[in-house]
Amino acid sequence: MAGNRSTLRATLSGLFRLENRRREVRRGTLDRIRDFASSILGNERDVTIYLPPGYGDRADLRYPVLYMQDGQNLFDPERAFIPGQHWRLAEAADEAIAARTARPMIIVGIDNTSASRIDEYTPTHDTIRQAGGHASEYARFLLEEVKPAIDARFHSLPDGANTAIGGSSLGGLLSLYLGLTCPEAFSAVAAMSPSVWWDDRHILSVVDGFSSPRHPRLWLDIGGREGREALENTRLLRDRLTAKGWSDHLHYYEDRRGDHSERAWAKRARPMLEHLFPTAPA
């Protein structure tokens, strides 16, 4: 009888250990390129790279890449705009990959340089604010300097069909602008709480002028607590995109309780990744 009890305990212990292993989420890792210098923009910044769980296990396995703006807010609580309130983007990616609701991906977080952020993240010079208009130069920086460095160093899929771009606020505006003007370079875009208001809603004319047969996969969202103007502007942007042919590839989401903060964007990070990198054929 004692032997039977011992065998039962061993069996149950093994089952519990197996179940715990199933529940345990494998974690990706972070790599960094410090003081990445740009000859195009004439400045330097840190770049943080999220590598998915199992990265490097197989030398022949390559991954799609998401280039995200405001990199200091994505992974590191101590570097976030409000310390402790970061996107928890690595955790969101780990969970989506573990649940097999998103393809494993590399995420490249590109820091802003604070002083030049508003100029680099906007497509036009706003005469009222006397700022902005260097998004085209930023596009060159990303495509001619950052992307080649990432493709040379990491196991990336370098083609446009496997390259995405994303950001929030002015970073969302920038990402949408580059997705619309460089559709051959970016197959997916995350525009979270985008600053549609910039320069008398100039981005709407960019949407209206879009003529490429390639429609990037698009995640667009806004928070219900970001103000009536922001909500109305984003709804108008959604309608203009729909009129230009975005249908199944556009996911629009209103977070009723969401404000304009890293904390709010963190709550939407996982579904954003799941939409940009679906496991089923797009």
C-alpha positions as CSV (number, residue, x, y, z in Angstrom):
1,M,0.0,0.0,0.0
2,A,2.8,2.4,0.9
3,G,4.5,1.7,-2.4
4,N,1.3,2.5,-4.3
5,R,1.0,5.8,-2.4
6,S,4.6,6.7,-3.2
7,T,4.0,5.9,-6.9
8,L,0.8,8.0,-6.9
9,R,2.6,11.0,-5.4
10,A,5.4,10.7,-7.9
11,T,2.9,10.6,-10.8
12,L,1.0,13.6,-9.5
13,S,4.2,15.5,-8.8
14,G,5.3,14.9,-12.4
15,L,2.0,16.0,-13.8
16,F,2.1,19.2,-11.7
17,R,5.6,20.0,-12.9
18,L,4.5,19.4,-16.5
19,E,1.5,21.7,-16.1
20,N,3.7,24.4,-14.6
21,R,6.0,24.2,-17.5
22,R,3.1,24.6,-19.9
23,R,1.9,27.7,-18.0
24,E,5.4,29.2,-17.9
25,V,5.9,31.9,-20.6
26,R,9.3,31.8,-22.2
27,R,10.9,35.2,-22.2
28,G,12.7,37.0,-25.0
29,T,15.8,39.0,-24.4
30,L,16.9,42.6,-24.9
31,D,20.0,43.8,-26.8
32,R,21.2,47.3,-27.2
33,I,23.1,49.5,-29.6
34,R,24.4,52.5,-27.6
35,D,24.8,55.9,-29.1
36,F,23.8,55.0,-32.6
37,A,25.1,57.8,-34.7
38,S,23.2,59.2,-37.7
39,S,25.0,61.2,-40.4
40,I,21.6,62.0,-42.0
41,L,20.1,63.6,-38.8
42,G,23.4,64.7,-37.3
43,N,22.7,63.2,-33.8
44,E,22.9,59.9,-31.9
45,R,20.6,57.8,-29.7
46,D,20.2,54.4,-28.1
47,V,18.4,51.6,-29.9
48,T,16.9,48.7,-28.0
49,I,16.2,45.4,-29.7
50,Y,13.8,42.8,-28.4
51,L,14.6,39.2,-29.5
52,P,11.8,36.7,-29.2
53,P,12.0,33.5,-27.1
54,G,14.2,30.9,-28.8
55,Y,16.0,33.4,-30.9
56,G,19.3,31.9,-32.0
57,D,18.2,28.3,-31.4
58,R,18.2,27.7,-35.1
59,A,20.6,29.6,-37.3
60,D,18.3,29.4,-40.3
61,L,15.3,30.9,-38.6
62,R,14.6,34.5,-39.5
63,Y,12.0,36.9,-38.1
64,P,9.8,39.9,-39.2
65,V,10.8,43.2,-37.6
66,L,8.7,46.0,-36.0
67,Y,10.4,49.4,-35.8
68,M,9.0,51.4,-32.9
69,Q,9.4,55.1,-32.1
70,D,10.0,56.6,-28.6
71,G,12.1,53.5,-27.7
72,Q,12.9,54.6,-24.1
73,N,9.2,54.2,-23.2
74,L,8.8,50.6,-24.5
75,F,10.9,48.2,-22.4
76,D,12.6,50.0,-19.5
77,P,10.5,51.3,-16.5
78,E,13.3,53.5,-15.3
79,R,13.7,55.2,-18.7
80,A,10.0,55.8,-19.4
81,F,8.6,59.4,-19.8
82,I,6.9,58.8,-16.4
83,P,9.3,56.5,-14.5
84,G,7.7,53.1,-13.9
85,Q,5.0,53.6,-16.6
86,H,6.4,51.8,-19.7
87,W,4.7,49.8,-22.4
88,R,5.8,46.4,-21.1
89,L,6.2,45.7,-24.8
90,A,8.6,42.7,-24.3
91,E,6.0,41.1,-21.9
92,A,3.2,41.7,-24.4
93,A,5.3,40.1,-27.2
94,D,6.2,37.1,-25.0
95,E,2.6,36.4,-24.1
96,A,1.3,36.7,-27.6
97,I,4.1,34.5,-29.0
98,A,3.5,31.9,-26.2
99,A,-0.2,31.8,-26.9
100,R,0.5,31.5,-30.6
101,T,-1.7,34.5,-31.4
102,A,1.2,36.4,-33.0
103,R,4.2,35.3,-35.0
104,P,7.6,35.7,-33.2
105,M,9.1,39.0,-34.2
106,I,12.0,41.3,-33.5
107,I,11.1,44.7,-32.1
108,V,13.5,47.6,-32.6
109,G,12.8,50.5,-30.2
110,I,14.5,53.7,-31.5
111,D,14.9,56.4,-28.8
112,N,13.8,59.9,-29.5
113,T,16.4,62.6,-28.9
114,S,13.9,64.9,-26.9
115,A,15.0,68.2,-28.4
116,S,14.5,67.1,-32.1
117,R,11.5,64.8,-31.5
118,I,8.9,67.2,-32.7
119,D,10.8,68.0,-35.9
120,E,11.7,64.4,-36.7
121,Y,8.3,63.0,-36.1
122,T,6.3,65.4,-38.2
123,P,5.9,65.5,-42.0
124,T,5.4,69.3,-42.5
125,H,6.6,72.5,-41.0
126,D,3.8,74.0,-39.0
127,T,4.0,77.8,-39.4
128,I,1.9,78.4,-36.3
129,R,4.1,76.3,-34.0
130,Q,7.3,77.1,-36.0
131,A,8.4,73.5,-35.8
132,G,8.3,70.2,-37.6
133,G,8.9,68.9,-41.1
134,H,11.8,66.5,-40.9
135,A,9.9,63.2,-41.2
136,S,11.3,62.5,-44.7
137,E,14.9,62.8,-43.3
138,Y,13.9,60.5,-40.4
139,A,12.6,58.0,-43.0
140,R,16.0,58.0,-44.6
141,F,17.7,57.6,-41.2
142,L,15.5,54.6,-40.5
143,L,15.7,52.9,-43.9
144,E,19.3,53.8,-44.8
145,E,21.0,53.7,-41.4
146,V,19.1,51.8,-38.7
147,K,17.5,49.1,-40.8
148,P,20.8,48.0,-42.6
149,A,22.5,47.8,-39.2
150,I,19.7,45.6,-37.8
151,D,19.6,43.4,-40.9
152,A,23.4,42.9,-40.7
153,R,23.5,42.1,-37.0
154,F,20.3,40.1,-36.3
155,H,18.3,37.2,-37.9
156,S,15.8,39.5,-39.6
157,L,13.6,39.1,-42.7
158,P,14.7,42.2,-44.5
159,D,12.0,42.5,-47.2
160,G,9.2,45.0,-46.9
161,A,6.6,42.3,-46.6
162,N,8.1,41.4,-43.2
163,T,8.8,45.0,-42.0
164,A,6.4,47.0,-39.8
165,I,6.5,50.4,-38.1
166,G,4.7,51.8,-35.2
167,G,4.4,54.4,-32.5
168,S,2.0,56.6,-30.4
169,S,1.1,60.3,-30.4
170,L,3.5,62.1,-32.8
171,G,5.2,58.7,-33.1
172,G,1.9,57.3,-34.4
173,L,1.6,60.2,-36.8
174,L,5.1,59.6,-38.1
175,S,4.6,55.8,-38.5
176,L,1.4,56.3,-40.4
177,Y,3.0,58.9,-42.7
178,L,5.9,56.6,-43.5
179,G,3.5,53.7,-44.0
180,L,1.5,55.7,-46.5
181,T,4.5,57.2,-48.3
182,C,6.8,54.2,-48.2
183,P,4.3,51.3,-48.7
184,E,7.0,49.2,-50.4
185,A,9.1,49.4,-47.2
186,F,6.5,48.7,-44.6
187,S,3.7,46.1,-44.8
188,A,2.2,46.9,-41.4
189,V,1.7,50.1,-39.4
190,A,0.6,50.7,-35.8
191,A,-0.7,54.3,-35.3
192,M,-1.7,54.5,-31.6
193,S,-3.4,57.7,-30.6
194,P,-1.9,59.5,-33.6
195,S,-1.5,63.2,-33.6
196,V,-4.0,63.8,-36.4
197,W,-4.2,67.5,-35.4
198,W,-0.7,68.3,-36.6
199,D,-0.6,71.2,-39.1
200,D,-4.3,71.5,-39.7
201,R,-4.7,67.7,-40.0
202,H,-2.3,67.4,-42.9
203,I,-2.2,63.6,-42.6
204,L,-5.7,63.5,-44.0
205,S,-4.5,64.9,-47.3
206,V,-1.7,62.3,-47.3
207,V,-4.4,59.6,-47.0
208,D,-6.5,61.2,-49.7
209,G,-3.5,61.2,-52.1
210,F,-2.6,57.6,-51.4
211,S,-2.5,55.7,-54.7
212,S,-0.4,52.6,-54.2
213,P,-2.0,49.2,-54.8
214,R,-0.3,48.0,-51.6
215,H,-2.3,48.7,-48.5
216,P,-0.3,48.2,-45.4
217,R,-1.9,46.2,-42.6
218,L,-3.0,48.9,-40.1
219,W,-3.8,49.1,-36.4
220,L,-5.4,52.4,-35.5
221,D,-6.7,53.3,-32.0
222,I,-7.6,56.2,-29.7
223,G,-8.6,56.6,-26.0
224,G,-12.0,57.8,-24.9
225,R,-10.3,60.1,-22.4
226,E,-8.0,61.8,-24.8
227,G,-10.5,64.6,-25.5
228,R,-13.4,65.1,-28.0
229,E,-11.2,66.6,-30.7
230,A,-8.7,63.7,-30.6
231,L,-11.6,61.2,-30.8
232,E,-13.3,63.0,-33.7
233,N,-10.1,63.4,-35.6
234,T,-9.2,59.7,-35.3
235,R,-12.7,58.7,-36.4
236,L,-12.3,61.0,-39.4
237,L,-9.0,59.4,-40.2
238,R,-10.5,55.9,-39.9
239,D,-13.3,57.0,-42.4
240,R,-10.8,58.4,-44.9
241,L,-8.7,55.2,-44.7
242,T,-11.8,53.1,-45.3
243,A,-12.7,55.3,-48.3
244,K,-9.3,54.6,-49.7
245,G,-9.7,50.9,-49.7
246,W,-8.7,49.8,-46.2
247,S,-11.1,47.1,-45.0
248,D,-10.1,43.8,-43.6
249,H,-6.5,45.0,-43.1
250,L,-7.6,47.9,-40.9
251,H,-8.3,47.3,-37.2
252,Y,-9.8,50.3,-35.5
253,Y,-10.2,50.3,-31.7
254,E,-11.5,52.8,-29.2
255,D,-10.4,52.3,-25.7
256,R,-13.3,53.9,-23.7
257,R,-11.2,54.4,-20.6
258,G,-7.9,55.1,-22.3
259,D,-6.0,58.4,-21.8
260,H,-2.9,59.7,-23.6
261,S,-0.3,57.8,-21.7
262,E,2.2,55.0,-21.8
263,R,0.0,53.1,-19.4
264,A,-2.9,53.2,-21.8
265,W,-0.8,52.1,-24.8
266,A,0.6,49.3,-22.7
267,K,-2.9,47.8,-22.3
268,R,-3.3,47.8,-26.1
269,A,0.2,46.5,-27.0
270,R,-0.6,42.8,-27.2
271,P,-3.6,43.1,-29.5
272,M,-1.6,45.5,-31.7
273,L,1.1,43.0,-32.1
274,E,-1.4,40.2,-32.8
275,H,-2.9,42.3,-35.6
276,L,0.4,43.3,-37.2
277,F,1.9,39.8,-37.0
278,P,-1.0,37.3,-37.4
279,T,-0.3,33.6,-37.2
280,A,-2.8,32.9,-40.0
281,P,-2.2,34.1,-43.5
282,A,-3.2,37.8,-43.9
